[in-house]
Amino acid sequence: MHEVEIRGLKILQDPSMQGMSLDGVLLEDFIKINRNSKKILEIGSGNANISMLLSKRTKAFIDAVEIQEKACDIAKINVENNEIENINLVCEDIKKYKKDEMQVYDIIFSNPPYFKNEKNLSQMRNGEEKIIARNEVLLSLEELIKISSRLLKNNGHLYLVFRTSRLIDILTYVKKYKMSSKHLKFVYTSNEKESIISLLDIVKNTTSETHVLSPIYVYENGKKSKYIEQLYGK
């Protein structure tokens, strides 16, 4: 076990499991919250690091759902140690969670398992916990979007971070389950590289146009960009 400190939070992590990453920090900053956001859901919350960061800027209740018991145990320690009161930890398969309910949440967000198993042999060599967190073993992107469509209120938002190579798949599923992509932001390692990561804001039961926002560059002139530095320090 080791501890990571970010924005005044002390987050315990297990190196054998998925922990704090740039993907998650970018996703948290991408989420827009207003005073009407009362109920929020994270799908695949791991050690709760993204939910904890988000809890610093909202009083809304956050249900953090995670299937892996070991990750849930670490999340419980993290939430208790940081004295966070608006996160409800749920150790359950999201495919069984609130199975008979609809239109529960204003916001859903996820850093989902976005690797396809058959095309990701290097990732499949990781330990079981990381394989589940990163690969479509127990939850596919289509299942995640279908579940989110059911649990979101009308005009509710789903925020995702994912590999840009899966963008077409995701847009196909979004349309299939009667949602629309509203904001898309590409993330580049530098201005000389192609985008690897993307952020997408999806809205339920609207026909909004997709707006491509200004990109994020992780490095500029060989150094971490000011945005990335601020992101970790704010």
C-alpha atoms as a printed R data frame, in Angstrom:
    type eleno elety resid chain resno       x      y       z
1   ATOM     1    CA   MET     A     1   0.000  0.000   0.000
2   ATOM     2    CA   HIS     A     2   1.086  3.575  -0.585
3   ATOM     3    CA   GLU     A     3  -0.524  6.978  -0.188
4   ATOM     4    CA   VAL     A     4  -1.041  9.674  -2.806
5   ATOM     5    CA   GLU     A     5  -1.830 13.271  -1.833
6   ATOM     6    CA   ILE     A     6  -3.816 15.518  -4.177
7   ATOM     7    CA   ARG     A     7  -5.764 18.718  -3.478
8   ATOM     8    CA   GLY     A     8  -5.662 18.143   0.251
9   ATOM     9    CA   LEU     A     9  -6.855 14.539   0.018
10  ATOM    10    CA   LYS     A    10  -4.784 11.583   1.173
11  ATOM    11    CA   ILE     A    11  -5.672  8.573  -0.950
12  ATOM    12    CA   LEU     A    12  -4.524  5.068  -0.076
13  ATOM    13    CA   GLN     A    13  -3.716  2.855  -3.071
14  ATOM    14    CA   ASP     A    14  -2.744 -0.746  -3.718
15  ATOM    15    CA   PRO     A    15  -0.168 -1.064  -6.547
16  ATOM    16    CA   SER     A    16  -1.800 -4.297  -7.706
17  ATOM    17    CA   MET     A    17  -5.046 -2.445  -8.446
18  ATOM    18    CA   GLN     A    18  -6.145  0.460 -10.606
19  ATOM    19    CA   GLY     A    19  -5.383  3.693  -8.763
20  ATOM    20    CA   MET     A    20  -5.129  7.421  -9.319
21  ATOM    21    CA   SER     A    21  -4.431  8.243 -12.968
22  ATOM    22    CA   LEU     A    22  -4.442 11.228 -15.284
23  ATOM    23    CA   ASP     A    23  -7.617  9.847 -16.915
24  ATOM    24    CA   GLY     A    24  -9.511 10.117 -13.644
25  ATOM    25    CA   VAL     A    25  -8.238 13.583 -12.766
26  ATOM    26    CA   LEU     A    26  -9.166 14.853 -16.237
27  ATOM    27    CA   LEU     A    27 -12.626 13.302 -15.962
28  ATOM    28    CA   GLU     A    28 -13.341 14.906 -12.589
29  ATOM    29    CA   ASP     A    29 -12.436 18.352 -13.923
30  ATOM    30    CA   PHE     A    30 -14.588 17.793 -17.026
31  ATOM    31    CA   ILE     A    31 -17.756 17.162 -14.997
32  ATOM    32    CA   LYS     A    32 -20.041 20.196 -14.761
33  ATOM    33    CA   ILE     A    33 -22.157 20.527 -11.631
34  ATOM    34    CA   ASN     A    34 -24.914 23.045 -10.956
35  ATOM    35    CA   ARG     A    35 -27.290 23.646  -8.076
36  ATOM    36    CA   ASN     A    36 -29.844 21.260  -9.607
37  ATOM    37    CA   SER     A    37 -27.381 18.355  -9.410
38  ATOM    38    CA   LYS     A    38 -28.666 16.473  -6.377
39  ATOM    39    CA   LYS     A    39 -27.830 12.828  -7.073
40  ATOM    40    CA   ILE     A    40 -24.640 11.590  -8.721
41  ATOM    41    CA   LEU     A    41 -23.448  8.085  -9.593
42  ATOM    42    CA   GLU     A    42 -19.962  6.812 -10.326
43  ATOM    43    CA   ILE     A    43 -19.782  3.484 -12.147
44  ATOM    44    CA   GLY     A    44 -16.606  1.547 -11.335
45  ATOM    45    CA   SER     A    45 -15.361  3.746  -8.521
46  ATOM    46    CA   GLY     A    46 -12.293  1.711  -7.529
47  ATOM    47    CA   ASN     A    47 -10.687  3.215  -4.429
48  ATOM    48    CA   ALA     A    48 -13.087  6.204  -4.752
49  ATOM    49    CA   ASN     A    49 -10.413  8.713  -5.800
50  ATOM    50    CA   ILE     A    50 -12.545 10.430  -8.490
51  ATOM    51    CA   SER     A    51 -15.639 10.609  -6.280
52  ATOM    52    CA   MET     A    52 -13.517 12.041  -3.479
53  ATOM    53    CA   LEU     A    53 -12.114 14.769  -5.713
54  ATOM    54    CA   LEU     A    54 -15.613 15.590  -6.957
55  ATOM    55    CA   SER     A    55 -16.984 15.724  -3.399
56  ATOM    56    CA   LYS     A    56 -14.767 18.736  -2.707
57  ATOM    57    CA   ARG     A    57 -16.889 20.893  -5.040
58  ATOM    58    CA   THR     A    58 -20.430 19.648  -4.444
59  ATOM    59    CA   LYS     A    59 -22.763 18.836  -1.564
60  ATOM    60    CA   ALA     A    60 -24.729 16.459  -3.785
61  ATOM    61    CA   PHE     A    61 -24.805 12.815  -2.726
62  ATOM    62    CA   ILE     A    62 -22.506 10.556  -4.722
63  ATOM    63    CA   ASP     A    63 -23.199  6.828  -4.977
64  ATOM    64    CA   ALA     A    64 -19.880  5.149  -5.806
65  ATOM    65    CA   VAL     A    65 -20.491  1.638  -7.180
66  ATOM    66    CA   GLU     A    66 -17.627 -0.853  -7.443
67  ATOM    67    CA   ILE     A    67 -17.737 -4.604  -8.047
68  ATOM    68    CA   GLN     A    68 -14.327 -5.561  -6.586
69  ATOM    69    CA   GLU     A    69 -14.445 -6.113  -2.815
70  ATOM    70    CA   LYS     A    70 -10.773 -5.305  -2.290
71  ATOM    71    CA   ALA     A    71 -11.211 -1.924  -3.969
72  ATOM    72    CA   CYS     A    72 -14.339 -1.283  -1.889
73  ATOM    73    CA   ASP     A    73 -12.418 -1.958   1.324
74  ATOM    74    CA   ILE     A    74  -9.732  0.567   0.355
75  ATOM    75    CA   ALA     A    75 -12.384  3.093  -0.693
76  ATOM    76    CA   LYS     A    76 -14.035  2.809   2.712
77  ATOM    77    CA   ILE     A    77 -10.745  3.600   4.446
78  ATOM    78    CA   ASN     A    78 -10.141  6.560   2.115
79  ATOM    79    CA   VAL     A    79 -13.586  8.072   2.641
80  ATOM    80    CA   GLU     A    80 -13.370  7.648   6.408
81  ATOM    81    CA   ASN     A    81  -9.808  8.975   6.690
82  ATOM    82    CA   ASN     A    82 -10.707 12.087   4.700
83  ATOM    83    CA   GLU     A    83 -13.958 12.580   6.654
84  ATOM    84    CA   ILE     A    84 -16.146 12.778   3.557
85  ATOM    85    CA   GLU     A    85 -19.855 12.567   4.331
86  ATOM    86    CA   ASN     A    86 -21.554 12.802   0.928
87  ATOM    87    CA   ILE     A    87 -20.172  9.603  -0.640
88  ATOM    88    CA   ASN     A    88 -22.163  6.378  -0.337
89  ATOM    89    CA   LEU     A    89 -20.009  3.346  -1.178
90  ATOM    90    CA   VAL     A    90 -21.797  0.420  -2.834
91  ATOM    91    CA   CYS     A    91 -19.967 -2.859  -3.423
92  ATOM    92    CA   GLU     A    92 -22.141 -4.398  -6.127
93  ATOM    93    CA   ASP     A    93 -22.254 -5.362  -9.786
94  ATOM    94    CA   ILE     A    94 -23.626 -2.309 -11.631
95  ATOM    95    CA   LYS     A    95 -25.655 -4.699 -13.806
96  ATOM    96    CA   LYS     A    96 -27.662 -5.652 -10.684
97  ATOM    97    CA   TYR     A    97 -27.689 -2.225  -9.013
98  ATOM    98    CA   LYS     A    98 -31.136 -0.558  -8.872
99  ATOM    99    CA   LYS     A    99 -32.185 -2.993 -11.593
100 ATOM   100    CA   ASP     A   100 -35.880 -2.082 -11.389
101 ATOM   101    CA   GLU     A   101 -35.427  1.681 -11.072
102 ATOM   102    CA   MET     A   102 -35.346  4.408 -13.717
103 ATOM   103    CA   GLN     A   103 -34.427  8.116 -13.858
104 ATOM   104    CA   VAL     A   104 -32.609  8.227 -10.529
105 ATOM   105    CA   TYR     A   105 -29.532 10.392 -11.213
106 ATOM   106    CA   ASP     A   106 -28.771 13.876 -12.494
107 ATOM   107    CA   ILE     A   107 -25.171 12.971 -13.320
108 ATOM   108    CA   ILE     A   108 -23.377  9.679 -13.979
109 ATOM   109    CA   PHE     A   109 -19.662  9.460 -14.619
110 ATOM   110    CA   SER     A   110 -17.172  6.689 -15.281
111 ATOM   111    CA   ASN     A   111 -13.597  5.913 -16.206
112 ATOM   112    CA   PRO     A   112 -14.738  2.601 -17.683
113 ATOM   113    CA   PRO     A   113 -12.929 -0.572 -18.740
114 ATOM   114    CA   TYR     A   114 -12.425  0.517 -22.341
115 ATOM   115    CA   PHE     A   115  -9.951 -2.027 -23.718
116 ATOM   116    CA   LYS     A   116 -11.285 -4.819 -25.926
117 ATOM   117    CA   ASN     A   117  -9.959 -8.108 -24.598
118 ATOM   118    CA   GLU     A   118  -9.108 -9.632 -27.931
119 ATOM   119    CA   LYS     A   119  -7.070 -6.608 -29.014
120 ATOM   120    CA   ASN     A   120  -5.250 -5.957 -25.802
121 ATOM   121    CA   LEU     A   121  -2.976 -8.869 -24.986
122 ATOM   122    CA   SER     A   122  -0.430 -6.683 -23.157
123 ATOM   123    CA   GLN     A   123  -3.102 -5.415 -20.767
124 ATOM   124    CA   MET     A   124  -4.379 -8.947 -20.198
125 ATOM   125    CA   ARG     A   125  -0.998 -9.857 -18.668
126 ATOM   126    CA   ASN     A   126  -1.749 -7.621 -15.676
127 ATOM   127    CA   GLY     A   127  -3.104 -8.959 -12.386
128 ATOM   128    CA   GLU     A   128  -6.781 -9.879 -12.176
129 ATOM   129    CA   GLU     A   129  -7.817 -6.644 -10.439
130 ATOM   130    CA   LYS     A   130  -6.297 -4.429 -13.133
131 ATOM   131    CA   ILE     A   131  -7.650 -6.657 -15.910
132 ATOM   132    CA   ILE     A   132 -11.193 -6.162 -14.584
133 ATOM   133    CA   ALA     A   133 -10.680 -2.397 -14.178
134 ATOM   134    CA   ARG     A   134  -9.227 -1.852 -17.652
135 ATOM   135    CA   ASN     A   135 -10.793 -4.485 -19.915
136 ATOM   136    CA   GLU     A   136 -14.325 -5.374 -20.972
137 ATOM   137    CA   VAL     A   137 -14.394 -8.518 -18.821
138 ATOM   138    CA   LEU     A   138 -17.316 -7.885 -16.467
139 ATOM   139    CA   LEU     A   139 -18.758 -4.759 -18.087
140 ATOM   140    CA   SER     A   140 -18.727 -3.618 -21.708
141 ATOM   141    CA   LEU     A   141 -18.994 -0.032 -22.903
142 ATOM   142    CA   GLU     A   142 -22.371 -0.803 -24.442
143 ATOM   143    CA   GLU     A   143 -23.678 -2.214 -21.154
144 ATOM   144    CA   LEU     A   144 -22.422  0.845 -19.276
145 ATOM   145    CA   ILE     A   145 -24.162  3.252 -21.657
146 ATOM   146    CA   LYS     A   146 -27.391  1.201 -21.643
147 ATOM   147    CA   ILE     A   147 -27.466  1.168 -17.824
148 ATOM   148    CA   SER     A   148 -26.669  4.881 -17.681
149 ATOM   149    CA   SER     A   149 -29.526  5.677 -20.061
150 ATOM   150    CA   ARG     A   150 -31.950  3.891 -17.742
151 ATOM   151    CA   LEU     A   151 -30.668  5.434 -14.517
152 ATOM   152    CA   LEU     A   152 -30.290  9.008 -15.795
153 ATOM   153    CA   LYS     A   153 -33.107 11.509 -15.482
154 ATOM   154    CA   ASN     A   154 -34.223 13.209 -18.687
155 ATOM   155    CA   ASN     A   155 -31.627 15.845 -19.628
156 ATOM   156    CA   GLY     A   156 -29.205 14.198 -17.203
157 ATOM   157    CA   HIS     A   157 -25.524 13.981 -18.118
158 ATOM   158    CA   LEU     A   158 -23.166 11.028 -18.546
159 ATOM   159    CA   TYR     A   159 -19.458 11.914 -18.462
160 ATOM   160    CA   LEU     A   160 -16.886  9.445 -19.802
161 ATOM   161    CA   VAL     A   161 -13.129  9.285 -20.306
162 ATOM   162    CA   PHE     A   162 -11.892  6.659 -22.754
163 ATOM   163    CA   ARG     A   163  -9.392  5.731 -25.437
164 ATOM   164    CA   THR     A   164 -10.025  7.811 -28.555
165 ATOM   165    CA   SER     A   165  -9.925  4.605 -30.625
166 ATOM   166    CA   ARG     A   166 -13.294  3.666 -29.051
167 ATOM   167    CA   LEU     A   167 -15.018  6.937 -29.990
168 ATOM   168    CA   ILE     A   168 -17.022  5.529 -32.917
169 ATOM   169    CA   ASP     A   169 -18.213  2.594 -30.799
170 ATOM   170    CA   ILE     A   170 -19.340  4.932 -28.031
171 ATOM   171    CA   LEU     A   171 -21.166  7.321 -30.361
172 ATOM   172    CA   THR     A   172 -22.983  4.339 -31.869
173 ATOM   173    CA   TYR     A   173 -24.136  3.162 -28.425
174 ATOM   174    CA   VAL     A   174 -25.117  6.700 -27.389
175 ATOM   175    CA   LYS     A   175 -27.470  6.980 -30.367
176 ATOM   176    CA   LYS     A   176 -28.800  3.456 -29.848
177 ATOM   177    CA   TYR     A   177 -29.883  4.232 -26.279
178 ATOM   178    CA   LYS     A   178 -31.523  7.574 -27.101
179 ATOM   179    CA   MET     A   179 -28.840  9.929 -25.880
180 ATOM   180    CA   SER     A   180 -26.799 12.642 -27.589
181 ATOM   181    CA   SER     A   181 -23.169 13.647 -27.378
182 ATOM   182    CA   LYS     A   182 -22.943 17.310 -26.323
183 ATOM   183    CA   HIS     A   183 -19.297 18.108 -25.668
184 ATOM   184    CA   LEU     A   184 -16.208 16.282 -26.918
185 ATOM   185    CA   LYS     A   185 -12.654 17.086 -25.843
186 ATOM   186    CA   PHE     A   186  -9.526 15.394 -27.183
187 ATOM   187    CA   VAL     A   187  -6.428 14.913 -25.010
188 ATOM   188    CA   TYR     A   188  -2.965 14.906 -26.580
189 ATOM   189    CA   THR     A   189   0.348 14.011 -25.014
190 ATOM   190    CA   SER     A   190   1.818 16.900 -27.017
191 ATOM   191    CA   ASN     A   191   0.939 18.864 -30.146
192 ATOM   192    CA   GLU     A   192   3.053 16.453 -32.191
193 ATOM   193    CA   LYS     A   193   1.149 13.325 -31.177
194 ATOM   194    CA   GLU     A   194  -2.275 11.949 -32.036
195 ATOM   195    CA   SER     A   195  -5.013 11.921 -29.419
196 ATOM   196    CA   ILE     A   196  -5.052  8.830 -27.207
197 ATOM   197    CA   ILE     A   197  -7.652  9.904 -24.628
198 ATOM   198    CA   SER     A   198 -11.013 11.623 -25.103
199 ATOM   199    CA   LEU     A   199 -13.630 13.123 -22.782
200 ATOM   200    CA   LEU     A   200 -17.317 13.056 -23.713
201 ATOM   201    CA   ASP     A   201 -20.368 14.750 -22.194
202 ATOM   202    CA   ILE     A   202 -23.548 12.843 -23.118
203 ATOM   203    CA   VAL     A   203 -27.114 14.028 -22.483
204 ATOM   204    CA   LYS     A   204 -30.238 11.880 -22.213
205 ATOM   205    CA   ASN     A   205 -33.268 12.461 -24.443
206 ATOM   206    CA   THR     A   206 -32.045 15.525 -26.288
207 ATOM   207    CA   THR     A   207 -30.997 16.173 -29.853
208 ATOM   208    CA   SER     A   208 -28.116 18.522 -29.087
209 ATOM   209    CA   GLU     A   209 -25.315 19.087 -31.565
210 ATOM   210    CA   THR     A   210 -21.837 17.864 -30.677
211 ATOM   211    CA   HIS     A   211 -19.432 20.670 -29.801
212 ATOM   212    CA   VAL     A   212 -15.730 19.843 -30.055
213 ATOM   213    CA   LEU     A   213 -13.994 21.819 -27.315
214 ATOM   214    CA   SER     A   214 -10.436 23.103 -27.211
215 ATOM   215    CA   PRO     A   215  -8.014 20.176 -26.764
216 ATOM   216    CA   ILE     A   216  -5.885 19.397 -23.741
217 ATOM   217    CA   TYR     A   217  -2.117 19.050 -24.104
218 ATOM   218    CA   VAL     A   218  -0.400 17.135 -21.312
219 ATOM   219    CA   TYR     A   219   3.065 18.440 -22.281
220 ATOM   220    CA   GLU     A   220   4.091 21.721 -23.866
221 ATOM   221    CA   ASN     A   221   7.700 22.445 -24.822
222 ATOM   222    CA   GLY     A   222   8.836 19.290 -23.040
223 ATOM   223    CA   LYS     A   223   7.212 20.214 -19.709
224 ATOM   224    CA   LYS     A   224   3.840 19.494 -18.144
225 ATOM   225    CA   SER     A   225   1.357 22.083 -19.366
226 ATOM   226    CA   LYS     A   226   0.081 24.771 -17.016
227 ATOM   227    CA   TYR     A   227  -3.366 23.200 -17.139
228 ATOM   228    CA   ILE     A   228  -2.061 19.822 -15.937
229 ATOM   229    CA   GLU     A   229   0.008 21.452 -13.198
230 ATOM   230    CA   GLN     A   230  -3.035 23.407 -12.013
231 ATOM   231    CA   LEU     A   231  -5.221 20.328 -12.222
232 ATOM   232    CA   TYR     A   232  -3.123 18.465  -9.664
233 ATOM   233    CA   GLY     A   233  -2.570 21.449  -7.455
234 ATOM   234    CA   LYS     A   234  -5.929 23.197  -7.351
